[in-house]
Amino acid sequence: MEVKNITELWKNDLDTFLKYNITDVLVCRELDKKLNLIPFYDEIHRLSHCKFSDTLQNSKIIRSEEHTSELQS
């Protein structure tokens, strides 16, 4: 299912919006089963002490790690 504007879909067609989101979750779940991404990024999160959402940005991981190192010094 291709959606060009998720906000418009949410405002104008809630049933399709919900189907789209369910499909999105199922696809993400299958990707994680194959690639094991969530445990990988969770490990980065725990090791670097950064927020989970920051694990996709190397610079934030490095900043968090530097900050943690400074606190431990």
C-alpha beads as a LAMMPS data file, in Angstrom:
LAMMPS data file: protein, C-alpha beads

73 atoms
72 bonds

1 atom types
1 bond types

-500.0 500.0 xlo xhi
-500.0 500.0 ylo yhi
-500.0 500.0 zlo zhi

Masses

1 110.0

Atoms # bond

1 1 1 0.000 0.000 0.000
2 1 1 1.497 3.292 -1.054
3 1 1 0.588 6.416 0.867
4 1 1 1.688 9.844 -0.291
5 1 1 0.523 11.894 2.687
6 1 1 0.015 10.103 5.994
7 1 1 -1.478 13.185 7.672
8 1 1 -4.159 13.527 5.037
9 1 1 -4.901 9.844 5.300
10 1 1 -5.270 10.160 9.062
11 1 1 -7.618 13.119 8.699
12 1 1 -9.716 11.784 5.810
13 1 1 -9.641 7.987 5.815
14 1 1 -9.091 6.486 9.235
15 1 1 -9.784 2.899 8.137
16 1 1 -7.075 2.993 5.480
17 1 1 -4.763 4.771 7.900
18 1 1 -5.190 1.944 10.424
19 1 1 -4.627 -0.733 7.758
20 1 1 -1.499 1.097 6.638
21 1 1 -0.155 1.215 10.189
22 1 1 -0.890 -2.446 10.825
23 1 1 0.934 -3.349 7.620
24 1 1 3.830 -1.106 8.625
25 1 1 4.144 -2.818 12.008
26 1 1 4.050 -6.283 10.427
27 1 1 6.762 -5.341 7.930
28 1 1 8.935 -3.886 10.708
29 1 1 8.448 -7.025 12.755
30 1 1 9.540 -9.249 9.873
31 1 1 12.577 -7.071 9.210
32 1 1 13.588 -7.298 12.839
33 1 1 13.206 -11.080 12.798
34 1 1 15.534 -11.301 9.799
35 1 1 18.046 -8.598 10.711
36 1 1 17.865 -8.588 14.507
37 1 1 17.979 -4.791 14.530
38 1 1 16.262 -4.019 17.812
39 1 1 18.696 -6.021 19.973
40 1 1 21.602 -4.517 18.026
41 1 1 20.504 -0.927 18.621
42 1 1 19.525 -1.721 22.179
43 1 1 23.077 -2.886 22.816
44 1 1 24.446 0.350 21.348
45 1 1 22.034 2.287 23.518
46 1 1 23.133 0.493 26.682
47 1 1 26.853 0.661 25.935
48 1 1 26.896 4.317 24.966
49 1 1 24.323 5.512 27.520
50 1 1 22.487 7.460 24.858
51 1 1 18.777 7.549 24.204
52 1 1 17.506 4.691 22.080
53 1 1 16.278 7.175 19.469
54 1 1 19.835 8.581 19.210
55 1 1 21.353 5.248 18.206
56 1 1 20.709 6.031 14.550
57 1 1 22.976 9.083 14.714
58 1 1 26.659 8.332 15.172
59 1 1 27.476 11.836 16.356
60 1 1 25.000 11.557 19.236
61 1 1 26.420 8.191 20.248
62 1 1 29.924 9.635 20.308
63 1 1 28.805 12.714 22.265
64 1 1 27.025 10.536 24.780
65 1 1 30.043 8.272 25.135
66 1 1 32.363 11.277 25.579
67 1 1 30.046 12.714 28.204
68 1 1 29.936 9.397 30.068
69 1 1 33.723 9.136 29.958
70 1 1 34.073 12.654 31.377
71 1 1 31.743 11.795 34.244
72 1 1 33.750 8.710 35.069
73 1 1 37.060 10.613 35.123

Bonds

1 1 1 2
2 1 2 3
3 1 3 4
4 1 4 5
5 1 5 6
6 1 6 7
7 1 7 8
8 1 8 9
9 1 9 10
10 1 10 11
11 1 11 12
12 1 12 13
13 1 13 14
14 1 14 15
15 1 15 16
16 1 16 17
17 1 17 18
18 1 18 19
19 1 19 20
20 1 20 21
21 1 21 22
22 1 22 23
23 1 23 24
24 1 24 25
25 1 25 26
26 1 26 27
27 1 27 28
28 1 28 29
29 1 29 30
30 1 30 31
31 1 31 32
32 1 32 33
33 1 33 34
34 1 34 35
35 1 35 36
36 1 36 37
37 1 37 38
38 1 38 39
39 1 39 40
40 1 40 41
41 1 41 42
42 1 42 43
43 1 43 44
44 1 44 45
45 1 45 46
46 1 46 47
47 1 47 48
48 1 48 49
49 1 49 50
50 1 50 51
51 1 51 52
52 1 52 53
53 1 53 54
54 1 54 55
55 1 55 56
56 1 56 57
57 1 57 58
58 1 58 59
59 1 59 60
60 1 60 61
61 1 61 62
62 1 62 63
63 1 63 64
64 1 64 65
65 1 65 66
66 1 66 67
67 1 67 68
68 1 68 69
69 1 69 70
70 1 70 71
71 1 71 72
72 1 72 73
